[in-house]
Each structure stands twice: as structure tokens, then as C-alpha cells.
Amino acid sequence: MAAPRPTLDRERAAWSAARLLIGVDEAGRGPLAGPVVAAAVVFPANAEPPAGLRDSKTLSAERRAQLLPLIRTHALACGVGAASVREIDRLNIRVATALAMTRAIRKACSALGVAAELARPVVAELATLEVLLDGLRMKELGYQHQAMVDGDAHCVTIAAAGIVAKEVRDLLMRALARRHPQYGWETNSGYGTARHLVALRSAGPTRHHRTSFRPVAQLSL
């Protein structure tokens, strides 16, 4: 069965009400190493985003890399935020994910030239912004928002945010892999693959590992 194609339904509803939609998604909630990264994307009202935007998990790495600069070119704003491994271990992954999303939204608002609290007029004639998250609502998020389960499969702007978050995080993990080649982060992005787990048991964790996650925490038992 073919994956669903995201639509502009939520964007058009926002545009018809003189609002811009901020689509928000994250990458990296599940890995054993590395930060969690979020992206917030805003497309211009009544404009066509780049073709081929899909749930990032259904796209090849090559296709995601091709779409990243197109998204940034077409977007009015594209903000990226992250929460560090230390923040993940201190706060828990849910709160850290909300923190990364808050930072991404703040950067998108700054790029639009609006107040972080969404109180000032947006560019041109649009008066407000609407924040739409992938997944479920998060009470820890610092903004009023709505949420859409499987939003990256149904909403174009969320799909774009998911691609940005995934690509930025993968680039970071490939850079970290050059310093710690034994874990295979260039291909597993920090997830608990067989190679990663074997290296973790033999070489131990790095400062980039999440000590609050069970496979890493169990090493100290």
C-alpha cells in the first residue's frame, strides 16, 4: 500500500483565515546517542511548496538531501532547534523534545520578524500564526498549538519540517561518527542497531550517549 501524500488542507484553512501555518516536527526521540532536533517551517500563503514532500521516513537519504535546500528556498521561515544529551538525561525525552520544538518555533518567528509570543502582526496582511505539531499536543511546549497524529504523512508543512529535522540531525551524527567511528552513527544515526550495541558494550559510552536510556544505563549496573 502506497504511503499517503500530504496535502495543503491545513495550510489553506489557515490562509483563508488570514493566518500562516507553522509546521513542527522532530527527529531523534528514540536513539541512544545524540541530541533531539526539531524544525519549524512556514510557507508563504497561497504558494506551492516544492513537489515531492513526504513523511521523511518514506524518503531515501538522497531524496531528503535534495529536498532540504528546496524547502529552505521556498519557505518564508525555517527554524531549527535542538536539545542536548545532557538536557535529555536531566529533563526526560518528552520535555527535551518540547524544548527543541520551542527553540525551533522561536527561530522561525525571529526569521519572520514577529515577537516570540506571536502577539505582533506577521508579514503583509496576515495577522496571526498557527502552530501545528506532528503527533499529540505537548503541554510543555511554550506556545499555543494544535497537533495532528501522523501529521508528516498528511500535512505538507509538517512533512517539510520532518525532512529538515531529519537531515540536520543526520548531518550532525555523521560528523560525530568521524570522531567515534566504532558506533556506526553515520548509518544508524545513534539508534540501537546491532553494531551500535556491540560497540557500546566493548568500548563503553561516549559523552554523546543518553545515560537515561536503558541500554546505556544498564552498562553501569
DAVENDA-V25081 format. One record per helix or strand of 3 or more residues. SS is the DSSP state (hx for helix, st for strand). FROM is the first residue (numbers start at 1). TO is the last residue. If there is no record, write none. Layout:
# DAVENDA-V25081
ss = (SS:SS)
from = (FROM:FROM)
to = (TO:TO)
This chain:
# DAVENDA-V25081
ss = (hx:st:st:hx:hx:st:hx:hx:st:st:hx:hx:hx:hx:hx:hx)
from = (9:19:36:56:61:75:85:93:128:146:151:156:181:185:194:214)
to = (16:27:43:58:74:83:91:112:134:148:154:179:183:188:203:220)
